[in-house]
Amino acid sequence: MFRRHYVQSVRQAVRILRERECAEDEVQNAYWSAWRNIGKFHGEAKFSTWLMRIVVNQCLMRLRQQRRACLISLDTRENPDTGRPLELASAGAGPEAGFAASEIREVLVREIRRIPPLLRSALWLRDVNELPIDDVADRLGITVTAAKSRLLRARSVLRRRMEKHLGRLGLATLTG
């Protein structure tokens, strides 16, 4: 029952926490909490909605704990841990990272457009629009099994195309 919602749970947690490892940890914590409180689920909402709410709450609790632990007064001129002058990091990515991300995005969009339409539509609906696989199958007028097969083939084709541009190492850092 939980296994079916794991990918969606991790994706939601990553959106909130911005770190995959932390997200996976909090999904595990949320699943443990859901398991302990399964008796409180009364079916007023879908199980997936109930479970996602637990995942979101778990992630928000982690953010609150991190914020409390990392407060340093801006009036302080020294880092209390190191004694060195306090340096504030830039809020955004540096110019190089921003440029690299936009370049990768352009290549990715171009390569998605080059995938055969039969495969591209499954990839677009599932990975870009983030529709459940059942909805992808309905929109394409095919079975769920066929939709999964098309999605798997589309991802494989896209991976090979992206490896030509980024190389294996670049693709691993992009997806990992």
C-alpha positions as CSV (number, residue, x, y, z in Angstrom):
1,M,0.0,0.0,0.0
2,F,2.8,2.5,0.9
3,R,5.1,1.2,-1.8
4,R,2.7,2.5,-4.5
5,H,3.0,6.1,-3.2
6,Y,6.7,6.1,-2.5
7,V,8.0,7.9,-5.7
8,Q,5.3,10.6,-5.4
9,S,6.1,11.0,-1.7
10,V,9.8,11.5,-2.3
11,R,9.1,13.9,-5.2
12,Q,6.9,16.0,-2.9
13,A,9.5,15.9,-0.1
14,V,12.3,17.0,-2.5
15,R,10.2,19.9,-3.5
16,I,10.0,21.1,0.1
17,L,13.4,20.1,1.4
18,R,15.5,20.6,-1.8
19,E,17.8,17.6,-0.8
20,R,17.0,14.1,-1.9
21,E,18.7,12.3,1.0
22,C,16.8,14.5,3.6
23,A,13.6,14.0,1.6
24,E,14.0,10.2,1.6
25,D,14.7,10.3,5.4
26,E,11.6,12.3,6.0
27,V,9.4,10.1,3.8
28,Q,10.6,7.1,5.9
29,N,9.7,9.0,9.1
30,A,6.3,10.0,7.6
31,Y,5.6,6.4,6.6
32,W,6.5,5.2,10.1
33,S,4.1,7.8,11.5
34,A,1.4,6.8,9.1
35,W,1.8,3.2,10.0
36,R,1.6,3.9,13.7
37,N,-1.6,6.0,13.1
38,I,-3.3,3.9,10.4
39,G,-6.2,3.4,12.8
40,K,-6.9,7.2,12.6
41,F,-7.5,7.0,8.8
42,H,-11.2,6.9,8.3
43,G,-11.4,7.1,4.5
44,E,-12.8,10.7,4.5
45,A,-10.1,11.5,1.9
46,K,-8.2,9.3,-0.4
47,F,-5.4,7.3,1.2
48,S,-2.8,9.0,-1.0
49,T,-4.1,12.5,0.1
50,W,-3.9,11.5,3.8
51,L,-0.4,10.1,3.3
52,M,0.9,13.1,1.4
53,R,-0.4,15.4,4.2
54,I,1.7,13.4,6.6
55,V,4.8,13.6,4.3
56,V,4.3,17.4,3.9
57,N,3.9,17.9,7.7
58,Q,7.0,15.8,8.4
59,C,9.0,17.9,5.9
60,L,7.8,21.2,7.4
61,M,8.6,20.0,10.9
62,R,12.2,19.3,9.7
63,L,12.5,22.8,8.2
64,R,11.3,24.4,11.4
65,Q,13.8,22.4,13.4
66,Q,16.6,23.4,11.0
67,R,15.6,27.1,11.2
68,R,15.7,27.1,14.9
69,A,19.1,25.4,15.0
70,C,20.6,27.8,12.4
71,L,19.7,31.3,13.8
72,I,22.6,33.7,14.1
73,S,22.0,37.4,14.7
74,L,23.0,39.6,11.8
75,D,24.4,42.0,14.4
76,T,27.1,39.5,15.2
77,R,30.3,40.2,13.3
78,E,31.8,36.8,14.0
79,N,30.7,33.3,13.5
80,P,30.2,31.9,17.0
81,D,31.5,28.5,16.0
82,T,34.7,29.6,14.2
83,G,35.4,33.1,15.6
84,R,36.0,34.2,12.0
85,P,34.1,37.1,10.4
86,L,30.6,36.2,9.4
87,E,30.1,35.8,5.7
88,L,26.6,35.5,4.2
89,A,26.1,33.3,1.2
90,S,24.3,34.5,-1.8
91,A,20.7,33.4,-1.9
92,G,20.7,32.3,-5.5
93,A,23.0,30.1,-7.5
94,G,26.0,31.7,-9.0
95,P,26.1,32.9,-12.6
96,E,27.9,29.8,-13.8
97,A,25.4,27.4,-12.2
98,G,22.5,29.4,-13.6
99,F,24.0,29.4,-17.1
100,A,24.8,25.7,-17.0
101,A,21.2,24.9,-15.8
102,S,19.7,27.0,-18.7
103,E,22.0,25.2,-21.2
104,I,21.0,21.8,-19.9
105,R,17.4,22.8,-20.0
106,E,17.6,23.9,-23.6
107,V,19.3,20.6,-24.6
108,L,16.7,18.6,-22.6
109,V,13.8,20.3,-24.3
110,R,15.4,19.9,-27.7
111,E,16.0,16.2,-27.2
112,I,12.5,15.6,-25.8
113,R,11.1,17.1,-29.0
114,R,13.3,14.6,-31.0
115,I,11.8,11.6,-29.3
116,P,9.2,9.9,-31.5
117,P,5.7,11.3,-30.7
118,L,4.3,8.0,-29.6
119,L,6.9,7.9,-26.8
120,R,7.2,11.6,-26.2
121,S,3.5,12.0,-25.2
122,A,3.8,9.4,-22.4
123,L,7.0,11.1,-21.2
124,W,5.5,14.6,-21.3
125,L,2.3,13.6,-19.5
126,R,4.0,11.6,-16.7
127,D,7.4,13.3,-16.1
128,V,6.6,16.9,-17.1
129,N,2.9,17.2,-16.1
130,E,3.4,14.7,-13.3
131,L,0.1,12.9,-14.0
132,P,-0.5,9.5,-12.4
133,I,0.2,6.6,-14.8
134,D,-3.5,5.7,-14.8
135,D,-4.3,9.2,-16.2
136,V,-1.5,9.0,-18.7
137,A,-3.0,5.7,-20.0
138,D,-6.5,7.2,-20.1
139,R,-5.3,10.3,-22.1
140,L,-3.4,8.1,-24.5
141,G,-6.2,5.6,-24.8
142,I,-4.0,2.7,-23.9
143,T,-3.6,0.2,-21.1
144,V,-1.6,1.1,-18.0
145,T,0.9,-1.6,-18.9
146,A,1.3,-0.1,-22.4
147,A,1.7,3.4,-20.9
148,K,4.5,2.1,-18.5
149,S,6.2,0.5,-21.4
150,R,6.1,3.6,-23.5
151,L,7.3,5.7,-20.6
152,L,10.2,3.3,-20.0
153,R,11.3,3.4,-23.6
154,A,10.9,7.2,-23.8
155,R,13.1,7.6,-20.7
156,S,15.7,5.2,-22.2
157,V,15.8,7.1,-25.5
158,L,16.1,10.4,-23.7
159,R,18.8,9.1,-21.4
160,R,20.9,7.9,-24.5
161,R,20.3,11.3,-26.2
162,M,21.4,13.3,-23.1
163,E,24.5,11.1,-22.6
164,K,25.7,12.2,-26.0
165,H,25.6,15.8,-24.8
166,L,26.6,15.4,-21.2
167,G,28.5,12.2,-21.0
168,R,27.9,9.6,-18.4
169,L,29.4,11.5,-15.5
170,G,27.5,14.7,-16.3
171,L,24.2,12.8,-16.6
172,A,24.8,11.1,-13.3
173,T,25.3,14.4,-11.5
174,L,22.3,15.8,-13.3
175,T,19.9,13.0,-12.2
176,G,21.5,12.2,-8.8
